[in-house]
Amino acid sequence: MKKENSNNLYSTDEFNAFMDFVKSHGVQIRYSKGQSLNLEKAEVGFVLSGLLGIYYKGTGKFIDHAFYGMPAMEDDKIMSTQPFYCRTESDVIIAKIPIHKIFEISHPDQVYRGVVFSALIYSLIDKLANIYDIRHGGNGYKVVKELIELYLNEMHITQGLANYILKRTNLSNSYVFKILATLKKNGYIEIKNARLTKILKPLPNKI
């Protein structure tokens, strides 16, 4: 997994130092596919490896996989206001640590831990908000175009392009297949055995 820091809210060195702290002071646990994280109240888990899926509560639609270092919490009071939940989709390693330990300061240099933790929470919310805006912006083709471009960059893809799009949106089967057929016919994409193998030329902004 790679570090998520598209907002430049902390430096690479600060993030790496923070994750070293989490790994050394937290409890690392391996979870199997489908197993609950079982995080306690006021405890946070940081994703170290594996596929932890993020889903919308209302629709059950897949949003994205957790990024390396992503914080996960399951406290009812905290999560009741959040529109998403997490689910393990492969063996996942989580480092669990009480939240208060992150904010303990025994040396002035350690104040960055709370800053990095807060920035990670912000990065997560911002990432999910951006994805929601893209997929619920009222322009079905824009959503399909975005997901086609994401498909080639996804790791561990096990499904065809159409199912990949349908799993992440509320678009109808007929609409998605019609768009993909049109793009393929006009030479924009190459699809073999239901999987996108290549984007042959830049996708049009309208179709």
Backbone as ProteinMPNN parsed JSONL, in Angstrom:
{"seq_chain_A": "MKKENSNNLYSTDEFNAFMDFVKSHGVQIRYSKGQSLNLEKAEVGFVLSGLLGIYYKGTGKFIDHAFYGMPAMEDDKIMSTQPFYCRTESDVIIAKIPIHKIFEISHPDQVYRGVVFSALIYSLIDKLANIYDIRHGGNGYKVVKELIELYLNEMHITQGLANYILKRTNLSNSYVFKILATLKKNGYIEIKNARLTKILKPLPNKI", "coords_chain_A": {"N_chain_A": [[0.837, -1.199, 0.0], [0.344, 2.326, -0.505], [1.281, 5.516, 0.874], [-1.219, 7.881, 1.673], [-1.53, 11.12, 0.821], [-2.613, 13.365, -0.531], [-3.339, 15.923, 0.001], [-1.228, 17.228, 1.106], [-0.897, 17.61, 3.892], [0.855, 16.838, 5.769], [4.31, 15.95, 6.156], [6.314, 13.511, 4.367], [8.277, 12.399, 6.008], [7.226, 12.948, 8.555], [4.888, 11.418, 8.443], [5.952, 8.81, 8.12], [7.392, 8.577, 10.516], [5.281, 8.732, 12.287], [3.841, 6.388, 11.624], [5.769, 4.498, 12.313], [5.733, 4.841, 15.05], [3.09, 3.996, 15.591], [3.265, 1.298, 14.827], [5.128, 0.321, 16.653], [4.017, 0.865, 19.166], [1.435, 0.037, 19.061], [-0.906, -2.754, 18.812], [-0.469, -5.314, 16.642], [-2.626, -6.989, 14.525], [-3.816, -9.737, 12.649], [-6.426, -10.093, 10.386], [-8.936, -12.197, 9.01], [-10.629, -12.658, 5.841], [-13.763, -11.1, 5.822], [-13.928, -10.983, 8.58], [-14.722, -9.242, 11.61], [-13.356, -6.107, 12.73], [-13.439, -5.516, 15.413], [-12.88, -3.288, 17.119], [-12.265, -1.479, 20.091], [-14.007, 0.936, 22.209], [-12.853, 4.249, 21.899], [-10.557, 3.461, 20.608], [-8.312, 3.065, 17.915], [-7.693, 1.74, 14.675], [-5.005, 1.173, 12.439], [-4.453, 0.723, 9.042], [-2.245, -1.61, 7.779], [-1.631, -3.539, 5.851], [-3.13, -5.498, 3.175], [-6.569, -5.909, 1.944], [-8.927, -3.757, 2.804], [-12.145, -3.007, 2.51], [-14.197, -0.144, 1.8], [-17.491, 0.87, 2.286], [-20.722, 2.234, 1.349], [-23.198, 2.839, 3.778], [-25.984, 3.084, 3.321], [-26.567, 2.053, 0.716], [-24.881, -0.079, 0.348], [-22.975, -0.053, -1.575], [-19.738, -0.324, -3.018], [-16.98, 1.76, -2.179], [-14.133, 2.324, -2.046], [-10.812, 0.927, -1.586], [-9.095, 0.785, 1.526], [-6.435, 3.065, 2.231], [-2.876, 2.79, 2.854], [-2.093, 3.153, 6.24], [-4.513, 4.267, 6.835], [-6.89, 5.405, 9.18], [-9.161, 3.54, 11.19], [-12.222, 3.306, 12.89], [-14.672, 2.038, 15.183], [-16.454, 2.787, 17.096], [-19.702, 3.284, 18.301], [-20.833, 5.83, 18.831], [-19.165, 7.516, 17.421], [-19.153, 6.483, 14.802], [-21.813, 6.398, 14.08], [-22.677, 8.684, 12.821], [-21.399, 8.611, 10.445], [-21.458, 7.902, 6.947], [-20.481, 5.479, 6.023], [-18.972, 2.161, 6.096], [-16.562, -0.369, 7.078], [-15.08, -3.33, 5.622], [-13.414, -6.395, 5.737], [-11.642, -7.782, 3.041], [-9.733, -9.5, 2.352], [-6.892, -11.178, 3.812], [-6.046, -9.006, 6.337], [-3.903, -6.691, 7.929], [-3.955, -4.936, 10.861], [-2.95, -2.27, 12.93], [-3.661, -1.737, 16.187], [-4.435, 0.833, 18.497], [-4.861, 2.726, 21.496], [-6.596, 5.828, 21.336], [-5.841, 7.942, 23.004], [-3.139, 7.557, 23.454], [-1.918, 8.482, 21.186], [-2.018, 11.209, 21.439], [-0.534, 11.739, 23.665], [2.109, 13.529, 25.097], [5.401, 13.456, 25.688], [7.607, 14.684, 24.973], [8.464, 17.716, 23.333], [8.793, 17.443, 20.52], [7.052, 15.466, 19.834], [4.54, 16.378, 19.342], [3.651, 16.389, 16.77], [2.354, 14.015, 16.243], [-0.402, 14.024, 16.917], [-1.196, 15.905, 15.072], [-0.653, 14.671, 12.584], [-2.349, 12.453, 12.812], [-4.885, 13.722, 12.93], [-4.794, 14.881, 10.393], [-4.848, 12.622, 8.782], [-7.437, 11.685, 9.264], [-8.827, 13.8, 8.129], [-7.945, 13.523, 5.462], [-9.131, 11.105, 4.789], [-11.922, 11.678, 5.009], [-12.106, 13.739, 3.105], [-11.339, 12.375, 0.78], [-13.406, 10.458, 0.524], [-15.57, 12.176, 0.262], [-14.984, 13.439, -2.17], [-15.136, 11.268, -3.916], [-17.821, 10.609, -3.593], [-19.045, 12.922, -4.645], [-18.27, 12.74, -7.335], [-19.538, 10.378, -8.147], [-22.2, 10.841, -7.708], [-23.012, 13.038, -9.058], [-24.959, 13.554, -10.921], [-24.387, 13.215, -13.583], [-24.28, 10.654, -15.514], [-22.543, 9.577, -17.488], [-20.151, 10.893, -16.906], [-19.475, 9.699, -14.5], [-19.058, 7.031, -15.318], [-16.893, 7.406, -17.077], [-14.915, 8.333, -15.281], [-14.587, 6.053, -13.676], [-13.734, 4.151, -15.508], [-11.198, 5.123, -16.072], [-10.053, 4.844, -13.577], [-10.056, 2.125, -13.294], [-7.904, 0.875, -14.669], [-5.814, 1.527, -13.027], [-6.27, 0.245, -10.7], [-5.338, -2.13, -8.245], [-5.191, -5.698, -8.002], [-7.526, -6.384, -9.42], [-10.389, -8.284, -9.969], [-12.668, -8.527, -11.379], [-14.868, -7.93, -14.202], [-15.035, -4.977, -16.318], [-17.63, -3.77, -16.542], [-19.037, -4.852, -14.316], [-17.422, -3.859, -12.319], [-17.981, -1.11, -12.478], [-20.764, -1.12, -11.975], [-20.86, -2.103, -9.38], [-20.009, 0.032, -7.914], [-21.734, 2.143, -8.294], [-25.097, 3.522, -8.759], [-26.085, 3.172, -11.235], [-27.917, 1.854, -14.039], [-27.855, -1.504, -15.381], [-28.285, -1.671, -18.179], [-27.688, 0.93, -19.046], [-24.938, 1.226, -18.415], [-23.756, -0.859, -19.921], [-24.462, -0.007, -22.466], [-23.022, 2.414, -22.746], [-20.365, 1.458, -22.545], [-20.299, -0.238, -24.769], [-20.582, 1.603, -26.841], [-18.254, 3.178, -26.548], [-16.325, 1.24, -27.04], [-16.964, 0.494, -29.682], [-16.383, 2.866, -31.024], [-13.684, 2.966, -30.86], [-12.349, 3.771, -28.499], [-11.766, 2.261, -26.227], [-10.367, -0.92, -25.289], [-11.594, -4.078, -24.813], [-11.384, -7.255, -23.439], [-12.585, -10.453, -22.772], [-14.439, -9.373, -20.978], [-12.941, -7.646, -19.489], [-11.243, -4.543, -19.12], [-8.595, -3.815, -21.128], [-7.065, -1.86, -22.293], [-6.911, 1.687, -22.71], [-7.448, 3.194, -25.588], [-7.419, 5.752, -26.719], [-7.774, 9.173, -25.545], [-10.625, 9.478, -23.509], [-13.821, 10.736, -24.516], [-15.363, 13.853, -23.463], [-18.049, 14.045, -23.583], [-20.8, 11.955, -24.625]], "CA_chain_A": [[0.0, 0.0, 0.0], [1.072, 3.593, -0.534], [0.81, 6.585, 1.748], [-2.196, 8.795, 1.081], [-1.296, 12.478, 1.291], [-2.851, 14.229, -1.68], [-3.598, 17.282, 0.453], [0.014, 17.79, 1.647], [-1.167, 18.075, 5.247], [1.98, 16.44, 6.599], [5.424, 15.546, 5.305], [6.581, 12.07, 4.315], [9.038, 12.036, 7.207], [6.304, 12.95, 9.692], [4.01, 10.266, 8.298], [6.726, 7.594, 8.394], [7.67, 8.55, 11.963], [4.0, 8.432, 12.939], [3.529, 4.973, 11.425], [6.726, 3.738, 13.13], [5.194, 4.915, 16.409], [1.899, 3.141, 15.639], [3.682, -0.109, 14.756], [5.88, -0.072, 17.853], [3.211, 1.016, 20.381], [0.134, -0.588, 18.867], [-0.968, -4.213, 18.739], [-0.729, -5.695, 15.257], [-3.509, -8.155, 14.459], [-4.193, -10.176, 11.31], [-7.833, -10.446, 10.257], [-9.28, -12.958, 7.82], [-11.695, -12.088, 5.021], [-15.082, -11.099, 6.436], [-13.844, -10.9, 10.036], [-14.888, -7.906, 12.166], [-12.146, -5.545, 13.341], [-13.646, -5.561, 16.868], [-12.162, -2.205, 17.789], [-12.911, -1.032, 21.318], [-14.3, 2.36, 22.322], [-11.663, 5.104, 22.017], [-9.419, 2.752, 20.038], [-8.261, 3.255, 16.464], [-6.848, 0.784, 13.968], [-4.358, 1.715, 11.246], [-4.283, -0.328, 8.039], [-0.848, -1.827, 7.394], [-1.597, -4.296, 4.6], [-4.352, -6.218, 2.856], [-7.675, -5.186, 1.327], [-10.038, -3.37, 3.667], [-13.07, -2.281, 1.66], [-15.044, 0.896, 2.391], [-18.793, 0.775, 1.635], [-21.797, 3.103, 1.815], [-24.162, 2.149, 4.63], [-27.334, 3.084, 2.769], [-26.734, 1.251, -0.493], [-23.976, -1.224, 0.324], [-22.088, 0.082, -2.724], [-18.316, -0.212, -2.729], [-16.397, 3.082, -2.414], [-12.711, 2.209, -2.37], [-10.058, 0.181, -0.584], [-8.375, 1.635, 2.473], [-5.041, 3.336, 1.916], [-1.93, 2.457, 3.92], [-2.122, 4.118, 7.332], [-5.86, 4.811, 7.038], [-7.454, 5.104, 10.496], [-10.5, 2.941, 11.218], [-12.832, 3.285, 14.218], [-15.98, 1.38, 15.162], [-17.265, 3.249, 18.221], [-21.051, 3.626, 17.824], [-21.08, 7.271, 18.908], [-18.375, 8.16, 16.372], [-19.476, 5.974, 13.475], [-23.244, 6.508, 13.768], [-22.886, 9.843, 11.945], [-20.651, 8.419, 9.214], [-22.26, 7.161, 5.972], [-19.753, 4.352, 5.45], [-18.473, 1.138, 7.007], [-15.427, -1.114, 6.53], [-15.225, -4.785, 5.575], [-12.184, -7.048, 5.286], [-11.857, -8.519, 1.798], [-8.613, -10.436, 2.247], [-6.177, -11.061, 5.078], [-5.712, -7.602, 6.588], [-3.17, -6.452, 9.169], [-4.305, -3.658, 11.48], [-2.271, -1.937, 14.186], [-4.637, -1.112, 17.071], [-3.82, 1.638, 19.552], [-5.797, 3.678, 22.118], [-6.445, 7.166, 20.77], [-5.166, 8.863, 23.937], [-1.687, 7.395, 23.343], [-1.447, 9.292, 20.063], [-1.937, 12.605, 21.855], [0.363, 11.889, 24.807], [3.324, 14.259, 24.72], [6.461, 13.415, 26.689], [8.672, 15.511, 24.412], [7.85, 18.687, 22.403], [8.826, 16.997, 19.128], [6.023, 14.461, 19.597], [3.256, 17.021, 19.102], [3.251, 16.14, 15.386], [1.53, 12.804, 16.136], [-1.8, 14.415, 16.882], [-1.418, 16.631, 13.818], [-0.707, 13.687, 11.505], [-3.58, 11.676, 12.996], [-5.998, 14.571, 12.499], [-4.686, 15.047, 8.943], [-5.285, 11.367, 8.174], [-8.898, 11.7, 9.33], [-9.256, 14.773, 7.114], [-7.685, 12.936, 4.146], [-10.151, 10.077, 4.569], [-13.213, 12.338, 4.76], [-11.998, 14.461, 1.829], [-11.3, 11.365, -0.283], [-14.747, 9.89, 0.373], [-16.451, 13.246, -0.229], [-14.7, 13.619, -3.598], [-15.682, 10.107, -4.631], [-19.282, 10.745, -3.573], [-19.406, 13.984, -5.59], [-18.089, 12.24, -8.694], [-20.485, 9.302, -8.484], [-23.58, 11.274, -7.507], [-23.097, 14.386, -9.609], [-26.059, 13.686, -11.861], [-23.919, 12.962, -14.938], [-23.943, 9.238, -15.539], [-21.368, 9.295, -18.305], [-18.974, 11.377, -16.178], [-19.151, 8.663, -13.521], [-18.501, 5.895, -16.056], [-15.576, 7.83, -17.566], [-14.002, 8.359, -14.134], [-14.315, 4.693, -13.206], [-12.93, 3.489, -16.537], [-9.822, 5.573, -15.894], [-9.564, 4.275, -12.321], [-9.977, 0.663, -13.421], [-6.565, 0.453, -15.075], [-4.864, 1.788, -11.944], [-6.631, -0.563, -9.532], [-4.587, -3.362, -8.036], [-5.959, -6.888, -7.61], [-8.832, -6.414, -10.068], [-10.835, -9.65, -10.23], [-13.958, -8.472, -12.039], [-14.924, -7.231, -15.47], [-15.214, -3.531, -16.226], [-19.036, -3.433, -16.294], [-19.359, -5.174, -12.921], [-16.644, -2.911, -11.516], [-18.738, 0.148, -12.466], [-22.076, -1.347, -11.347], [-20.644, -2.311, -7.949], [-19.67, 1.31, -7.291], [-22.719, 3.173, -8.635], [-26.498, 3.118, -8.842], [-26.456, 3.184, -12.64], [-28.553, 0.613, -14.481], [-27.048, -2.396, -16.22], [-28.435, -1.335, -19.593], [-26.981, 2.19, -19.319], [-23.497, 0.99, -18.366], [-23.362, -1.676, -21.07], [-24.624, 0.815, -23.67], [-21.887, 3.339, -22.795], [-19.145, 0.699, -22.838], [-20.374, -0.705, -26.153], [-20.348, 2.763, -27.709], [-16.835, 3.533, -26.454], [-15.567, 0.181, -27.705], [-17.247, 0.593, -31.116], [-15.722, 4.063, -31.564], [-12.237, 2.824, -30.748], [-11.768, 4.429, -27.321], [-11.3, 1.28, -25.246], [-10.214, -2.314, -25.716], [-12.119, -4.975, -23.794], [-11.245, -8.681, -23.733], [-13.133, -11.284, -21.692], [-15.154, -8.454, -20.079], [-11.995, -6.802, -18.76], [-10.611, -3.447, -19.848], [-7.166, -4.084, -21.301], [-6.335, -0.666, -22.728], [-7.606, 2.879, -23.197], [-6.76, 3.41, -26.857], [-7.272, 7.194, -26.908], [-8.465, 9.881, -24.466], [-12.077, 9.34, -23.528], [-14.489, 12.014, -24.788], [-16.036, 14.46, -22.318], [-19.478, 13.779, -23.762], [-21.053, 10.843, -25.52]], "C_chain_A": [[0.872, 1.249, 0.0], [0.456, 4.59, 0.435], [-0.154, 7.483, 0.994], [-1.963, 10.186, 1.644], [-1.481, 13.459, 0.148], [-3.049, 15.683, -1.275], [-2.363, 17.958, 1.061], [-0.175, 18.352, 3.057], [-0.057, 17.674, 6.215], [3.08, 15.974, 5.652], [5.576, 14.026, 5.334], [7.318, 11.616, 5.554], [8.135, 11.973, 8.433], [5.382, 11.735, 9.641], [4.744, 8.972, 8.65], [7.045, 7.463, 9.878], [6.404, 8.195, 12.738], [3.674, 6.95, 12.812], [4.508, 4.074, 12.185], [6.249, 3.705, 14.578], [3.998, 3.969, 16.562], [2.293, 1.667, 15.674], [4.368, -0.572, 16.037], [5.042, -0.016, 19.124], [1.82, 0.389, 20.265], [0.233, -2.111, 18.885], [-1.349, -4.591, 17.309], [-1.503, -7.007, 15.221], [-3.828, -8.453, 13.001], [-5.651, -10.622, 11.32], [-8.049, -11.217, 8.96], [-10.406, -12.265, 7.072], [-13.037, -12.219, 5.729], [-15.091, -10.969, 7.951], [-13.989, -9.457, 10.507], [-13.587, -7.425, 12.799], [-12.217, -5.556, 14.864], [-12.825, -4.508, 17.612], [-12.96, -1.732, 18.997], [-13.207, 0.468, 21.263], [-12.999, 3.123, 22.557], [-10.396, 4.388, 21.549], [-9.471, 2.926, 18.521], [-7.328, 2.213, 15.865], [-6.27, 1.433, 12.725], [-4.041, 0.571, 10.293], [-2.812, -0.419, 7.631], [-0.725, -2.593, 6.083], [-2.92, -5.011, 4.389], [-5.435, -5.317, 2.298], [-8.811, -4.989, 2.321], [-10.961, -2.496, 2.834], [-13.884, -1.268, 2.437], [-16.342, 0.931, 1.587], [-19.756, 1.822, 2.192], [-22.772, 2.293, 2.65], [-25.521, 2.002, 3.949], [-27.547, 2.12, 1.624], [-25.894, -0.013, -0.51], [-23.01, -1.184, -0.838], [-20.638, 0.283, -2.273], [-17.819, 1.199, -3.051], [-14.951, 2.945, -2.878], [-12.075, 1.276, -1.353], [-9.285, 1.16, 0.298], [-6.942, 1.855, 2.001], [-4.159, 2.979, 3.117], [-1.938, 3.553, 4.979], [-3.501, 4.696, 7.586], [-6.372, 4.434, 8.425], [-8.865, 4.537, 10.375], [-10.979, 2.9, 12.665], [-14.22, 2.686, 14.115], [-16.873, 1.805, 16.32], [-18.614, 3.757, 17.704], [-21.295, 5.134, 17.8], [-20.344, 8.016, 17.792], [-18.904, 7.775, 15.001], [-20.942, 6.128, 13.099], [-23.535, 7.659, 12.81], [-22.171, 9.695, 10.6], [-21.439, 7.546, 8.234], [-21.559, 5.94, 5.383], [-19.345, 3.353, 6.533], [-17.349, 0.376, 6.309], [-15.689, -2.616, 6.578], [-13.932, -5.389, 5.044], [-12.474, -7.92, 4.07], [-10.695, -9.455, 1.471], [-7.988, -10.457, 3.638], [-5.707, -9.619, 5.223], [-4.949, -7.501, 7.904], [-3.465, -5.03, 9.636], [-3.463, -3.473, 12.738], [-3.256, -1.16, 15.054], [-3.924, -0.37, 18.201], [-4.878, 2.55, 20.169], [-5.538, 5.096, 21.605], [-5.653, 8.088, 21.693], [-3.643, 8.742, 23.851], [-1.112, 8.258, 22.222], [-1.198, 10.728, 20.492], [-1.091, 12.812, 23.112], [1.657, 12.557, 24.349], [4.318, 14.217, 25.88], [7.668, 14.236, 26.228], [8.031, 16.453, 23.396], [7.801, 18.224, 20.958], [7.675, 16.037, 18.796], [4.65, 15.06, 19.329], [2.732, 16.734, 17.699], [2.318, 14.934, 15.271], [0.055, 13.142, 16.045], [-2.16, 15.128, 15.595], [-1.555, 15.653, 12.654], [-1.986, 12.857, 11.606], [-4.796, 12.468, 12.519], [-5.998, 14.755, 10.981], [-5.126, 13.783, 8.212], [-6.811, 11.27, 8.171], [-9.442, 12.641, 8.26], [-9.088, 14.19, 5.712], [-8.748, 11.906, 3.803], [-11.496, 10.702, 4.214], [-13.208, 13.046, 3.407], [-12.031, 13.496, 0.65], [-12.696, 10.813, -0.543], [-15.729, 10.927, -0.17], [-16.249, 13.466, -1.724], [-15.282, 12.483, -4.425], [-17.204, 10.205, -4.698], [-19.739, 11.786, -4.592], [-19.324, 13.503, -7.034], [-19.2, 11.268, -9.07], [-21.946, 9.689, -8.318], [-23.797, 12.687, -8.049], [-24.166, 14.585, -10.647], [-25.668, 13.464, -13.313], [-23.419, 11.53, -15.011], [-22.701, 8.927, -16.338], [-20.09, 9.747, -17.592], [-18.514, 10.346, -15.156], [-18.479, 7.479, -14.21], [-17.084, 6.219, -16.539], [-14.541, 7.795, -16.44], [-13.609, 6.952, -13.71], [-13.532, 3.88, -14.237], [-11.458, 3.842, -16.337], [-9.218, 5.027, -14.601], [-9.283, 2.782, -12.448], [-8.557, 0.191, -13.738], [-5.533, 0.644, -13.975], [-5.153, 0.983, -10.69], [-5.739, -1.8, -9.458], [-5.558, -4.478, -7.659], [-7.371, -6.894, -8.205], [-9.206, -7.859, -10.392], [-12.159, -9.677, -10.987], [-13.864, -7.708, -13.353], [-15.238, -5.763, -15.267], [-16.659, -3.16, -15.889], [-19.422, -3.706, -14.842], [-18.632, -4.241, -11.952], [-17.412, -1.599, -11.367], [-20.056, -0.02, -11.713], [-21.953, -1.51, -9.831], [-20.469, -0.997, -7.208], [-20.693, 2.412, -7.544], [-24.133, 2.62, -8.556], [-27.002, 3.145, -10.284], [-27.041, 1.837, -13.049], [-27.61, -0.206, -15.352], [-27.084, -1.958, -17.675], [-27.662, -0.071, -19.949], [-25.474, 1.955, -19.387], [-23.038, 0.2, -19.584], [-23.472, -0.89, -22.379], [-23.442, 1.768, -23.837], [-20.61, 2.602, -23.174], [-19.134, 0.203, -24.28], [-20.078, 0.421, -27.136], [-18.87, 3.154, -27.723], [-15.971, 2.496, -27.171], [-15.739, 0.284, -29.221], [-16.502, 1.755, -31.757], [-14.207, 4.079, -31.316], [-11.584, 3.516, -29.571], [-11.158, 3.429, -26.338], [-11.201, -0.102, -25.883], [-10.65, -3.207, -24.562], [-11.971, -6.417, -24.271], [-11.702, -9.482, -22.529], [-13.717, -10.423, -20.573], [-14.239, -7.505, -19.326], [-11.42, -5.724, -19.669], [-9.114, -3.721, -19.925], [-6.375, -2.834, -21.675], [-7.315, 0.47, -23.052], [-6.832, 3.325, -24.428], [-6.524, 4.882, -27.167], [-8.068, 7.899, -25.834], [-9.984, 9.792, -24.595], [-12.737, 10.698, -23.751], [-15.165, 12.549, -23.526], [-17.554, 14.264, -22.377], [-19.648, 12.628, -24.711], [-22.537, 10.788, -25.864]], "O_chain_A": [[2.013, 1.215, 0.46], [-0.727, 4.516, 0.767], [0.062, 7.807, -0.174], [-2.179, 10.408, 2.835], [-0.61, 14.289, -0.114], [-2.94, 16.58, -2.112], [-2.429, 19.112, 1.483], [0.324, 19.431, 3.377], [-0.037, 18.128, 7.359], [2.82, 15.645, 4.495], [5.038, 13.35, 6.21], [7.017, 10.554, 6.1], [8.255, 11.063, 9.254], [5.123, 11.099, 10.663], [4.222, 8.138, 9.39], [6.977, 6.368, 10.436], [6.45, 7.451, 13.718], [3.273, 6.321, 13.791], [4.122, 3.003, 12.652], [6.345, 2.679, 15.251], [3.907, 3.231, 17.542], [1.736, 0.883, 16.442], [4.209, -1.719, 16.455], [5.309, -0.758, 20.069], [1.117, 0.233, 21.264], [1.325, -2.674, 18.963], [-2.423, -4.23, 16.828], [-1.088, -8.005, 15.811], [-4.079, -7.542, 12.212], [-6.059, -11.428, 12.156], [-7.423, -10.926, 7.94], [-11.062, -11.378, 7.618], [-13.409, -13.302, 6.181], [-16.16, -10.857, 8.549], [-13.446, -8.545, 9.884], [-12.813, -8.218, 13.335], [-11.186, -5.599, 15.535], [-12.163, -4.806, 18.606], [-14.183, -1.601, 18.933], [-12.72, 1.176, 20.381], [-12.146, 2.684, 23.328], [-9.299, 4.671, 22.031], [-10.547, 2.934, 17.923], [-6.313, 1.85, 16.459], [-6.969, 2.168, 12.028], [-3.435, -0.426, 10.685], [-2.213, 0.564, 7.196], [0.181, -2.331, 5.292], [-3.732, -5.118, 5.308], [-5.249, -4.105, 2.189], [-9.553, -5.919, 2.639], [-10.605, -1.37, 2.486], [-14.227, -1.497, 3.597], [-16.312, 1.013, 0.359], [-19.636, 2.247, 3.341], [-23.135, 1.178, 2.274], [-26.133, 0.935, 3.99], [-28.574, 1.444, 1.554], [-26.159, -0.924, -1.295], [-22.295, -2.156, -1.083], [-20.361, 0.965, -1.287], [-18.193, 1.77, -4.075], [-14.591, 3.394, -3.966], [-12.712, 0.88, -0.377], [-8.878, 2.232, -0.152], [-6.313, 0.954, 1.444], [-4.638, 2.88, 4.247], [-1.806, 4.735, 4.661], [-3.654, 5.539, 8.47], [-6.299, 3.268, 8.811], [-9.662, 4.998, 9.558], [-10.232, 2.505, 13.56], [-14.876, 2.807, 13.081], [-17.948, 1.234, 16.505], [-18.661, 4.567, 16.777], [-21.893, 5.654, 16.858], [-20.836, 9.021, 17.28], [-19.085, 8.632, 14.136], [-21.291, 6.003, 11.925], [-24.52, 7.622, 12.072], [-22.315, 10.544, 9.72], [-22.03, 6.547, 8.645], [-21.991, 5.418, 4.356], [-19.371, 3.661, 7.725], [-17.2, 0.463, 5.091], [-16.412, -3.112, 7.442], [-13.412, -4.949, 4.018], [-13.428, -8.698, 4.064], [-10.688, -10.115, 0.432], [-8.505, -9.815, 4.552], [-5.049, -9.079, 4.334], [-5.31, -8.152, 8.884], [-3.254, -4.06, 8.909], [-3.285, -4.409, 13.517], [-3.648, -0.048, 14.701], [-2.956, -0.861, 18.781], [-5.712, 3.095, 19.446], [-4.386, 5.508, 21.462], [-4.88, 8.922, 21.222], [-2.929, 9.703, 24.137], [0.031, 8.709, 22.295], [-0.292, 11.389, 19.986], [-0.946, 13.943, 23.577], [2.227, 12.182, 23.324], [4.113, 14.852, 26.914], [8.616, 14.455, 26.982], [7.136, 16.034, 22.661], [6.867, 18.569, 20.234], [7.36, 15.821, 17.626], [3.689, 14.322, 19.11], [1.53, 16.819, 17.45], [1.565, 14.835, 14.303], [-0.658, 12.61, 15.194], [-3.269, 14.988, 15.081], [-2.463, 15.784, 11.833], [-2.634, 12.59, 10.593], [-5.637, 11.943, 11.79], [-7.057, 14.784, 10.353], [-5.716, 13.867, 7.135], [-7.406, 10.824, 7.189], [-10.406, 12.312, 7.568], [-9.972, 14.336, 4.867], [-9.212, 11.838, 2.665], [-12.133, 10.305, 3.238], [-14.179, 12.968, 2.654], [-12.677, 13.769, -0.362], [-13.123, 10.71, -1.693], [-16.611, 10.6, -0.963], [-17.215, 13.657, -2.464], [-15.848, 12.704, -5.496], [-17.805, 9.92, -5.734], [-20.706, 11.562, -5.32], [-20.188, 13.812, -7.854], [-19.739, 11.327, -10.175], [-22.836, 8.949, -8.739], [-24.65, 13.431, -7.563], [-24.283, 15.673, -11.21], [-26.527, 13.518, -14.193], [-22.29, 11.227, -14.625], [-21.886, 8.104, -15.922], [-19.066, 9.067, -17.663], [-17.315, 10.14, -14.965], [-17.453, 6.982, -13.743], [-16.182, 5.391, -16.417], [-13.432, 7.291, -16.62], [-12.442, 6.686, -13.42], [-12.745, 3.009, -13.865], [-10.583, 2.979, -16.42], [-8.015, 4.776, -14.533], [-8.389, 2.247, -11.793], [-8.069, -0.773, -13.148], [-4.487, -0.005, -13.987], [-4.386, 1.023, -9.729], [-5.43, -2.428, -10.472], [-6.611, -4.23, -7.072], [-8.31, -7.36, -7.559], [-8.428, -8.577, -11.019], [-12.713, -10.753, -11.213], [-12.924, -6.95, -13.589], [-15.654, -5.348, -14.185], [-16.884, -2.311, -15.027], [-20.069, -2.871, -14.209], [-19.163, -3.882, -10.901], [-17.489, -1.039, -10.274], [-20.426, 0.834, -10.907], [-22.843, -1.099, -9.087], [-20.747, -0.913, -6.012], [-20.522, 3.523, -7.043], [-24.347, 1.43, -8.322], [-28.21, 3.142, -10.523], [-26.7, 0.804, -12.474], [-26.693, 0.327, -15.976], [-26.046, -1.88, -18.333], [-27.051, 0.007, -21.016], [-24.81, 2.43, -20.307], [-22.039, 0.551, -20.212], [-22.669, -1.084, -23.292], [-22.917, 1.918, -24.94], [-19.855, 3.066, -24.028], [-18.094, 0.217, -24.94], [-19.402, 0.214, -28.144], [-18.304, 3.428, -28.782], [-14.994, 2.848, -27.832], [-14.762, 0.174, -29.963], [-16.042, 1.651, -32.895], [-13.543, 5.091, -31.541], [-10.393, 3.824, -29.619], [-10.151, 3.722, -25.693], [-11.863, -0.402, -26.876], [-10.124, -3.096, -23.454], [-12.387, -6.755, -25.379], [-11.27, -9.231, -21.404], [-13.522, -10.698, -19.389], [-14.721, -6.641, -18.593], [-11.144, -5.97, -20.844], [-8.447, -3.843, -18.897], [-5.175, -2.748, -21.416], [-8.396, 0.242, -23.593], [-5.694, 3.781, -24.321], [-5.533, 5.225, -27.811], [-8.965, 7.291, -25.25], [-10.542, 10.008, -25.671], [-12.261, 11.707, -23.23], [-15.5, 11.78, -22.624], [-18.244, 14.312, -21.358], [-18.761, 12.34, -25.515], [-22.965, 9.913, -26.615]]}, "name": "protein", "num_of_chains": 1, "seq": "MKKENSNNLYSTDEFNAFMDFVKSHGVQIRYSKGQSLNLEKAEVGFVLSGLLGIYYKGTGKFIDHAFYGMPAMEDDKIMSTQPFYCRTESDVIIAKIPIHKIFEISHPDQVYRGVVFSALIYSLIDKLANIYDIRHGGNGYKVVKELIELYLNEMHITQGLANYILKRTNLSNSYVFKILATLKKNGYIEIKNARLTKILKPLPNKI"}
